[in-house]
Amino acid sequence: MTPQEMETRIVRYGDLRPCKTAFIDAHTPGSDQKENFTIIGGGVSESPDQHVHISIPHGFNIGAAGQPPKCRNSLHDHRTAEAFFVLSGRWRFFWGRWGDAGEVILEPGDIFNIPTGVFRGFENIGTDYGMIMAILGGDDAGGGVMWAPQVIEDASAHGLVLAETGRLYDSNKGEHLPEGVSPMPLMSETELAKRGEPSTADVLPNHVARYLDLVAYADRAPVTVIGESGVLRDKPGFEVDFMTRASASKDPQTSSNPTVLMPVTGHWSVSWEGGAATLAPGDTMSVPENLPYTATPSMTGEAALYRVVATGDPAGPTWQG
């Protein structure tokens, strides 16, 4: 594969194209400054304005959310796995029917494999614009987003209506639901009663891994962070590994599924027969299936990278063995 061909599978941080109207809370005060990015796969955006950088099916989706300080992403859930790692900033994740069942603060490099069946939200509590990178199970990302009822009601008061088809309509732009199409129904009390309300103590041990701990674990070999035998034991349809300068290998690696490389710190040189590329934090690279490659730090200093590969497991509710 030539460098020019491979470049079409690399999304540079500086080339990311944001969508500010991706979801139903785009006009809600406190959430109206967020930016959403769909990097690999169709994602779960409710807006036709969302740009997809790489549409090749991988068995999972890669996205990102960028938010200024004090900006919040409203309470929602997915039918498949959702994991985040912090690229920059300081973030508070919260969950539960009203967002008060539990919370955790994440710093750069930390990763959170959020339990399914639980409403979750997050906000930038740092002092600068921050970015979190997201991994969603399945090629169709579970068929959309399920919102807490109060989110839909708040959005309607600010001109945004979500149709039962999953598409947003903005009355501020003169848009209206098409004839024969109804608004997305609110969850019933019976459905809401099935949502999880785990405490922080329930969530932290099995769903959160800290960057500095992962650096220690990966001192000799890459460590599986999310997977059947991972630090966070799960089978969400993909596996997430973590490597550092100490555990990067010059021996070629390969997989029968596409591999996604996402640097957290440092610059990384990725080489394959036919070319090479350098990745920086915030870049995302999709390595084709069955293509041998090497990934090693290209400069001195701290260097760490997340690697994501589909496993073929059903991208359903979070599994705990």
C-alpha positions in Angstrom: 0.0 0.0 0.0 1.4 3.4 -1.0 1.7 6.3 1.4 -0.9 8.1 -0.6 -3.4 5.2 -0.2 -2.7 4.9 3.5 -3.1 8.7 4.0 -6.8 8.2 3.1 -7.0 6.0 6.2 -5.4 8.6 8.5 -7.5 11.3 10.1 -5.3 14.1 11.4 -6.4 16.0 14.5 -6.2 19.3 12.7 -8.4 18.0 9.9 -11.3 16.9 12.1 -14.6 18.4 10.9 -16.9 19.2 13.8 -20.7 19.1 13.8 -22.4 21.5 16.3 -25.9 20.2 15.6 -25.3 16.5 16.0 -27.7 15.8 18.8 -30.9 16.8 20.4 -29.3 19.0 23.1 -27.5 21.2 20.5 -29.6 24.3 21.5 -30.0 23.5 25.2 -28.1 26.1 27.3 -25.0 24.4 28.9 -24.8 22.0 26.0 -24.9 24.3 23.0 -21.2 24.8 22.5 -20.1 21.1 22.1 -18.6 19.7 18.9 -19.0 16.1 17.8 -16.7 14.3 15.4 -17.4 11.1 13.5 -14.0 9.6 12.6 -14.7 6.0 11.6 -18.1 4.6 10.9 -21.5 6.3 10.7 -21.7 7.0 14.4 -24.9 7.9 16.2 -25.4 11.5 15.0 -29.0 12.6 14.6 -28.0 15.4 12.1 -27.4 15.1 8.4 -24.7 17.7 8.8 -22.3 15.3 10.5 -19.2 14.5 8.4 -17.9 10.9 8.4 -14.2 10.8 7.8 -13.7 7.1 7.2 -16.8 5.0 6.3 -15.0 1.6 6.0 -16.7 -0.9 8.3 -14.5 -1.9 11.2 -16.9 -3.7 13.6 -17.0 -0.6 15.8 -17.2 3.2 15.4 -14.6 5.8 16.5 -15.8 9.3 17.3 -14.9 12.3 19.5 -16.4 15.1 21.5 -14.8 18.5 21.9 -16.2 20.9 24.5 -15.2 24.2 26.1 -15.1 24.5 29.9 -18.5 24.0 31.7 -20.1 22.5 28.6 -22.1 19.4 29.2 -23.2 16.4 27.2 -26.7 15.4 28.3 -27.9 12.1 29.8 -28.2 9.3 27.2 -27.6 5.6 26.6 -26.7 3.3 23.8 -27.7 -0.2 23.0 -24.0 -1.2 22.6 -20.8 -0.6 24.4 -19.4 2.9 24.7 -15.8 3.6 25.9 -14.0 6.9 26.2 -10.5 8.0 26.7 -9.4 11.5 27.5 -7.2 13.1 25.0 -7.1 16.6 26.7 -8.8 18.4 29.5 -10.3 17.3 32.8 -13.7 15.6 32.6 -16.5 14.6 34.9 -18.6 11.6 33.9 -21.9 11.1 35.7 -24.7 8.6 35.4 -28.2 7.5 36.4 -31.8 8.6 35.7 -31.1 12.1 36.9 -27.3 12.0 36.7 -26.8 11.6 40.4 -26.2 7.9 40.9 -22.4 8.2 40.6 -19.6 10.1 39.0 -15.9 9.9 38.2 -13.2 12.5 37.2 -10.9 11.5 34.3 -7.6 13.1 33.3 -5.7 12.8 30.0 -5.1 9.1 29.1 -7.7 7.7 31.5 -10.2 5.4 29.9 -13.8 4.6 30.9 -15.7 1.6 29.6 -19.2 2.8 30.5 -21.8 0.2 31.6 -24.7 -0.3 29.2 -28.2 0.1 30.3 -27.3 3.3 32.2 -27.9 6.9 31.3 -24.6 8.7 31.2 -23.4 12.3 30.6 -20.1 14.2 30.8 -18.8 17.7 31.1 -15.5 19.5 30.7 -14.5 20.7 34.2 -11.1 21.9 33.1 -10.0 25.4 32.2 -9.4 24.9 28.4 -11.1 23.3 25.5 -11.0 19.5 25.9 -11.3 16.5 23.8 -12.4 12.9 24.5 -12.2 10.0 22.0 -15.0 7.5 21.8 -15.3 3.8 20.8 -18.8 2.5 20.1 -19.6 -1.1 19.5 -20.9 -2.4 16.2 -20.8 -1.0 12.7 -24.3 0.7 13.1 -23.4 1.8 16.7 -26.6 0.2 18.0 -29.1 2.1 16.0 -28.9 5.5 17.7 -29.1 7.2 21.1 -31.7 6.8 23.9 -32.2 10.1 25.7 -33.4 10.6 29.3 -37.0 12.1 29.0 -36.0 15.5 30.5 -33.4 15.9 27.7 -36.0 15.5 25.0 -38.4 17.9 26.8 -35.7 20.5 27.3 -34.7 20.3 23.7 -38.3 20.8 22.5 -38.4 24.0 24.5 -35.4 25.3 22.5 -36.7 24.4 19.1 -35.3 20.9 18.5 -37.6 17.9 17.9 -36.4 14.3 17.5 -38.5 12.3 15.1 -39.3 8.6 15.7 -37.0 7.9 12.7 -34.0 9.3 14.7 -33.6 12.5 12.8 -33.6 16.0 14.2 -35.8 18.8 13.1 -35.0 22.4 14.0 -38.0 24.7 14.2 -35.6 27.7 14.5 -34.8 26.9 10.8 -38.4 26.5 9.8 -38.2 22.7 9.9 -41.1 20.6 10.9 -41.8 16.9 11.3 -42.9 15.4 7.9 -46.5 14.3 7.6 -47.0 10.9 9.1 -43.9 11.1 11.2 -44.3 11.3 15.0 -41.9 12.7 17.6 -39.6 10.2 19.4 -41.7 8.9 22.3 -40.5 9.4 25.8 -39.4 6.3 27.7 -42.2 4.8 29.8 -41.9 4.5 33.6 -41.6 0.7 33.0 -38.7 1.2 30.6 -37.1 3.8 33.0 -37.3 1.3 35.9 -35.0 -1.0 33.9 -32.2 1.5 33.7 -29.2 0.8 36.0 -28.3 3.1 38.9 -24.8 1.8 39.9 -22.9 3.7 42.5 -19.4 5.1 42.0 -18.1 2.2 44.1 -19.8 -0.3 41.7 -18.4 1.3 38.6 -14.8 2.2 39.3 -13.2 -1.2 39.8 -14.6 -2.8 36.6 -15.0 0.2 34.2 -12.2 2.8 34.8 -8.5 2.4 34.1 -6.0 5.2 34.9 -3.3 6.3 32.5 -0.5 6.1 35.0 -1.5 2.6 36.0 -1.6 1.5 32.4 1.9 2.9 31.8 3.1 0.7 34.7 1.3 -2.4 33.4 2.7 -1.9 29.9 6.3 -1.7 31.0 7.3 -4.9 29.1 4.5 -5.7 26.7 1.3 -4.1 25.5 -1.5 -4.5 28.0 -5.1 -5.4 27.1 -7.2 -2.7 28.6 -10.7 -3.8 27.5 -11.2 -7.4 26.5 -12.1 -10.8 27.9 -8.8 -11.0 29.7 -8.3 -7.2 30.0 -7.8 -4.9 32.9 -11.4 -4.0 32.3 -12.9 -7.5 31.6 -15.5 -7.2 28.9 -16.5 -8.5 25.5 -18.0 -5.4 23.8 -17.2 -6.5 20.2 -13.8 -4.9 20.2 -10.5 -5.1 22.2 -8.5 -2.1 23.3 -4.8 -2.5 24.0 -2.3 0.1 25.4 1.4 0.3 24.6 4.2 2.6 25.6 7.8 3.3 24.5 8.8 0.4 26.9 6.4 -2.1 25.3 6.5 -1.0 21.6 7.9 -3.7 19.4 9.9 -3.5 16.1 8.5 -6.9 15.1 5.7 -6.6 12.5 2.1 -6.9 13.8 -1.0 -7.9 11.9 -4.7 -8.7 12.4 -7.4 -10.3 10.3 -9.5 -7.3 11.2 -8.7 -3.6 10.6 -6.6 -2.1 13.4 -7.1 1.5 14.7 -4.1 3.3 16.2 -4.7 6.4 18.4 -1.7 8.1 20.1 -2.3 9.6 23.5 1.2 11.0 24.1 4.3 11.4 21.9 4.8 10.9 18.2 4.6 7.4 16.7 6.1 6.1 13.5 4.0 3.5 11.7 5.8 1.5 9.0 4.5 -1.0 6.5 5.7 -2.5 3.3 5.4 0.4 0.9 5.6 3.3 3.2 5.6 5.0 6.6 3.6 7.7 8.5 4.0 9.7 11.7 1.1 10.0 14.1 0.6 12.7 16.8 -1.8 12.7 19.7 -5.3 13.2 18.4 -4.6 11.5 15.1 -6.4 8.3 14.2 -5.1 5.7 11.8 -6.9 2.6 10.3 -4.5 -0.1 9.3 -6.0 -2.5 6.8 -6.6 -6.2 7.8 -3.7 -8.6 7.1 -1.2 -5.8 6.5 1.9 -6.2 8.6 3.0 -3.0 10.3 5.2 -1.7 13.1 4.4 1.2 15.5 7.2 2.7 17.5 7.8 6.1 19.1 9.7 8.5 16.7 10.9 11.0 19.3 12.3 11.0 22.8 10.0 11.6 25.8 6.8 10.1 27.0 4.9 8.0 24.4 1.7 6.0 24.7 -0.9 4.7 22.2 -4.3 3.0 22.3 -4.9 0.2 19.7 -8.5 -1.0 18.9 -9.4 -4.2 17.0 -12.8 -5.8 16.4 -13.1 -9.2 18.0 -16.3 -10.5 16.3 -18.2 -10.8 19.6 -21.7 -9.4 19.5 -21.7 -5.7 20.2 -24.4 -6.1 22.8 -24.8 -5.2 26.5 -21.6 -5.1 28.6 -20.4 -8.6 29.5 -18.9 -9.5 32.8 -17.5 -13.0 33.3 
